[in-house]
Amino acid sequence: MKPNTASDDSRFKLHMTRISKCTMCAVLGLLLMLPPMIPTWASGALSSLIASGDVPSLAPMLETIRPAIVNISTTARISYDDHPILRDPMFRRFFNIPEQGNRSSSLGSGVIVDAERGHILTNHHVIDKADEILVTTEDGREFTATVVGTDQASDVAVIQVEPDSLTDIEIGISENLRVGDFVVAIGNPFGLSQTVTSGIVSGLGRSGLGLGGYEDFIQTDASINPGNSGGALVNLRGELVGINSAIFSRSGGSIGIGLSIPIDMAMSLMEQIVEYGNIKRGILGVRIQDMTPALAEAFNLAGQGGAVIVDIVEGTVADEAGLQEGDIVIRLNGNPVDGSSDLRNAIGLIRPGNPFEIEYYRDGVLRSEEITINARNDRSRNSRQSALSSFEGATFVNGTYGDHGRVVIIESIEPDSEAEASGLEQDDIILNVNRRKITSVAELEAVIQGARGRFLVQLIRDGNPLFVGIQG
């Protein structure tokens, strides 16, 4: 028996298929060798657009704002602990070891927002600990800058140069931004000359990222690389809507999640920095949490956002105004409060001594109160701040924690304060001081005011037990 074979007809079809494939390959090869050709009508249309100048371009807008974007170069002295033998001048001279510490330089960006006074907005981390700040404008001029003031909590800084023929940028309104709006980021990444990237607003009101004490970021997919920090985020009209601050990245490179400080916040902070040299933040005296769908249903306020008050600090303005646990804050000075970060940011931007109107629900009834904010560093009887210098800058509140029962919680820590330098952090739960159990703010103040020398503080941080030694 013969093995199965294809018929003559099948062999013919297979042969023709192979020929067809070869022919197609040959034709494609010839086409690839030919010079690219553009249809006559397309070529004519493109030529007409170019000739008439109607090709969409960001260049005209950028030409007006680029003189307001500056390069910032800083130099900082690095101090280090050395071995005692290295302190011997003879040993240093023998081994040619310099007497002074090394110096490090960094590059960033800034935006001229007031040409008449020479004020430049940038990030706190761009000029932090700098001994010298050199500003270079687009036309190559160099200026030595001085620091007007900074705010580490919001990562905003204001520096000043000689107002010599400077160009400032038009200030926009970040509150008007919408997700999907086109934006352009411009800065000085990696020491290059001005670099421009474009994208859209990917999100608004980003917070809880752990990047700063006050977070209300604009998220954009416009590339913001290291060195873009302090640069401008502008809309297509060339108006400044944000100060580029950070990227959200695991590798250090841009992955399309850039974060900018809204210009409304930055300019508000700048006004205080220029007037006071720093930020004077107010304190309301409450602990708050976001309104979740489950809580909204429990409070019979379905579909309503806001911030829920979970604790009132005794003796603060919130206590005196009659606010209570369970009150749901929905507006501050007429502006909606969508969550706890909204309320915290809004309170932090109100100058101490200024009144504000707060609207809240209690038992389903809408109420309002006018409250005058207190300074966060107020040492009057209305403040629960420690009188001991090593604890200054920390705000303490009463609370409870699991099996430990009544404890004291650090509500906030002022940046660059003695408390921060002592190693304390926001949300630390204090259990004991010098082996004495602490169950209230009053007990804590009594212990630290009546003791001398070094304090041994036992606390809980991020769920883990910890001892902190603090020098009195």
HELIX and SHEET records of a PDB file:
HELIX    1   1 ASP A    8  MET A   33  1                                  26    
HELIX    2   2 THR A   40  SER A   52  1                                  13    
HELIX    3   3 ALA A   59  ILE A   65  1                                   7    
HELIX    4   4 ARG A   66  ALA A   68  5                                   3    
HELIX    5   5 PRO A   84  ARG A   87  5                                   4    
HELIX    6   6 PRO A   89  PHE A   94  1                                   6    
HELIX    7   7 HIS A  124  ILE A  127  1                                   4    
HELIX    8   8 SER A  174  ASN A  176  5                                   3    
HELIX    9   9 PRO A  189  GLY A  191  5                                   3    
HELIX   10  10 ILE A  263  TYR A  276  1                                  14    
HELIX   11  11 PRO A  293  ALA A  298  1                                   6    
HELIX   12  12 VAL A  317  GLU A  320  1                                   4    
HELIX   13  13 SER A  340  GLY A  348  1                                   9    
HELIX   14  14 SER A  389  PHE A  391  5                                   3    
HELIX   15  15 GLY A  402  HIS A  404  5                                   3    
HELIX   16  16 GLU A  418  ALA A  421  1                                   4    
HELIX   17  17 VAL A  441  GLY A  450  1                                  10    
SHEET    1   A 7 GLU A 142  THR A 144  0                                        
SHEET    2   A 7 GLU A 132  THR A 136 -1                                        
SHEET    3   A 7 ILE A  69  ARG A  77 -1                                        
SHEET    4   A 7 ARG A 103  ASP A 114 -1                                        
SHEET    5   A 7 HIS A 119  THR A 122 -1                                        
SHEET    6   A 7 VAL A 156  GLN A 160 -1                                        
SHEET    7   A 7 THR A 146  ASP A 151 -1                                        
SHEET    1   B 7 PHE A 182  GLY A 187  0                                        
SHEET    2   B 7 THR A 195  ARG A 206 -1                                        
SHEET    3   B 7 PHE A 217  THR A 220 -1                                        
SHEET    4   B 7 GLY A 258  PRO A 262 -1                                        
SHEET    5   B 7 LEU A 240  ILE A 247 -1                                        
SHEET    6   B 7 ALA A 232  ASN A 235 -1                                        
SHEET    7   B 7 PHE A 182  GLY A 187 -1                                        
SHEET    1   C 2 GLY A 282  ILE A 283  0                                        
SHEET    2   C 2 ASN A 374  ALA A 375 -1                                        
SHEET    1   D 4 VAL A 286  ASP A 290  0                                        
SHEET    2   D 4 ALA A 307  ILE A 312 -1                                        
SHEET    3   D 4 ILE A 328  LEU A 332 -1                                        
SHEET    4   D 4 ASN A 335  PRO A 336 -1                                        
SHEET    1   E 5 VAL A 286  ASP A 290  0                                        
SHEET    2   E 5 ALA A 307  ILE A 312 -1                                        
SHEET    3   E 5 ILE A 328  LEU A 332 -1                                        
SHEET    4   E 5 PRO A 355  ARG A 362 -1                                        
SHEET    5   E 5 VAL A 365  THR A 372 -1                                        
SHEET    1   F 4 ALA A 394  TYR A 401  0                                        
SHEET    2   F 4 GLY A 405  ILE A 413 -1                                        
SHEET    3   F 4 ILE A 429  VAL A 433 -1                                        
SHEET    4   F 4 ARG A 436  LYS A 437 -1                                        
SHEET    1   G 5 ALA A 394  TYR A 401  0                                        
SHEET    2   G 5 GLY A 405  ILE A 413 -1                                        
SHEET    3   G 5 ILE A 429  VAL A 433 -1                                        
SHEET    4   G 5 ARG A 454  ARG A 461 -1                                        
SHEET    5   G 5 ASN A 464  GLN A 471 -1                                        
END                                                                             
